[in-house]
Amino acid sequence: AQSVTQPDIHITVSEGASLELRCNYSYGATPYLFWYVQSPGQGLQLLLKYFSGDTLVQGIKGFEAEFKRSQSSFNLRKPSVHWSDAAEYFCAVGVGGSQGNLIFGKGTKLSVKP
Amino acid sequence: EAQVTQNPRYLITVTGKKLTVTCSQNMNHEYMSWYRQDPGLGLRQIYYSMNVEVTDKGDVPEGYKVSRKEKRNFPLILESPSPNQTSLYFCASRRGEGYTFGSGTRLTVV
């Protein structure tokens, strides 16, 4: 069955430090991959997505993610974290192509130390 | 503005009292879906619809119903809500690979 794993439930980083949030998926075909961010009390905002082509994807707010097929991973990175990045981050996989559904990981909560 | 509109944003109800959460999209999308979000569990799909009159169960359909009588609307119905349905609910629509989410409905069942 298709699944998405975010191994880290909670991560704390210092402001200005680099960030990497991990995401692994289980799916037989090439998936569509997404990262969403949810600030406290807010809805979901799309950070970036990968469908095909260049495996390094640039998103909003200075985030990027790299698709590694051999590792079934789609890790999210940011070189320098800002206090406003504190939020919960969800990795999601679109399965079944244009007829399929979106499967979410359980999320990683990011805290930022001043 | 292209959007998915959910109503209400917040709802407190009592066990067993039927309720409907509405979802409407103005993008002429064929695909719509409902998710619930619970702490530590991420978002789990309740029901989805590929088109008018075509609906199917997601991962957690128990206790919920949906209908898709017209393309723009996809209401979520709780016939007899229970406290374990207290959650944050999101509606989404999609064309191709682009998903649009509503702002969420926070439901509390007491």
Contacts between the chains, C-beta under 8 A, distances in Angstrom:
chain1	res1	chain2	res2	distance
A	6	B	42	7.9
A	9	B	40	7.3
A	32	B	97	5.1
A	34	B	99	7.6
A	43	B	90	7.1
A	43	B	101	6.0
A	43	B	102	7.1
A	43	B	103	4.6
A	43	B	104	5.1
A	44	B	90	6.8
A	44	B	101	4.8
A	46	B	99	7.6
A	49	B	97	7.2
A	51	B	97	5.6
A	90	B	42	6.1
A	90	B	43	6.8
A	92	B	43	7.9
A	94	B	97	6.2
A	98	B	96	5.8
A	98	B	97	7.1
A	99	B	50	6.9
A	101	B	33	6.9
A	101	B	45	6.0
A	101	B	48	6.0
A	101	B	58	7.1
A	102	B	33	7.3
A	102	B	45	7.5
A	102	B	92	7.4
A	102	B	94	7.9
A	102	B	99	6.2
A	103	B	45	7.6
A	104	B	35	7.6
A	104	B	42	4.4
A	104	B	43	4.2
A	104	B	44	7.4
A	105	B	42	5.6
A	106	B	40	6.2
A	106	B	41	5.9
A	106	B	42	4.0
A	107	B	40	7.9
A	107	B	42	5.0
